[in-house]
Amino acid sequence: MSDNLTEQLIVQLPTGRSDDDLELRYQLEEAIDAALTEEDLGELDGGDIGTGTMNVFAYVRPEQWQEALAVVRGVLSELELTEHALIARRNTMDEDAEPEIVWPEGSERDFAY
């Protein structure tokens, strides 16, 4: 991981929204990686698929969090995934930190990984 990329950005989507969840996750990973790299905002760390959800993980600098969030929201919009997505933030410098949903603001949906 590069310097000062201490904030984890997690995009979570429910599974079953696509005929091929794994392919959708790969498509989302590629698009987020390209967008963050192009703007030098962070690095993709990969993804996973669990029971009922899929996650894509990236690391960003704290001072560029808002920019990275806007870029990732743009990717979700381009892929027509905004209706079902959650974005969470976790400070990796705190071992006990849990992801906090930051988008959509005020969401009461569950986040689990």
N, C-alpha and C positions, 0 to 999 in steps of 0.2 A: 504494500500500500504506500502511496506517495506521501509526501510531507503534509502534515496537518489535516488529513482527511479523517476527521474524528467523528463526524456526524453520519450515522447510517440512515439512509432514505430507503424505505421499504414500500413497494407498491404491492397491494394485495387485491386479488380478484377471485371471485367464486369459480370453482370448476364447474364443468357442465354447460358453460355458455357457448362452447364451440364443439364441433365434432372432433376436434383434435386439440385438446388442452395443451399438450406438450409443444405442438407446433406454434400455438398462440403464444405460449410463454417464450419460446425462442424468438419469435417475431418481436415481442415486446422488449426482450433483452437487447436485441440488436438495435432497435430504434432508440432506446434509452442510452445505450453505450455510445452510439454515433452522436446523439444530441449533446450529451455531457462532454464528450471528447472534443467535439467541434468548438464548444464554448469554453473549454478548459475549466469545467466546473466540478469534475469529479471522475470517479472510476466505477464501472460496473463490477460487481463481485459475484454475479451468478444468480441462480434462482432455485426454487424447489417447488414441489407439488406435494401436498398432504391431503388429509381427509377434508374434502370440501373447499379447499382454497389452494391458490398458487401464489407464490411470492417472488418478487424480483428485488435484489439487494444492490444498493450502490453506496459509495462513500463520497461525502462532499466536505468542503471546508466550512466551518461554522459561519464565517463572514460572507460566504456565498450561498448560504442556505436558501434565501428567498429567490435568488436567480435560478438555482437548480430546481427548486420546487416549480417555478413557472415553466421552465423548459420541460420538465417531466409531465406537467399538466397538459402542455401543448402536444406532447407525444400521445398521451391518452386520448386527447381530442381528435387528433389525426387518425387514430386507429379505432375511433368510435367506441371507446371503453370507459368514458367518464361516468356513465350512469351507474356502473357496478364497482368501480375502483375505490379503494381506500389508500391513502398515503400516510405512513407513520414515520416518526422521527425517533431515533435513539442515540443518546450520547455514548459512544463506545469507551470513553475515558472512565465511566462509572460502571463497574462490573455488575452492579445491581439494577441498573437502569432498565426499565421496561419500555417498549415502543409506545409512543403517544400518538394517537390519530391527530393529524394536523389538517387533513383535507378529506372529504369536505368538512369545513368548519362546523363544529357543533354536532357532528355525526354521533349517533348513539348506537351505531352498528358495532358488533363485536369484532375485535381484532385478535386473532390467535395464530401462533406459528410454532 
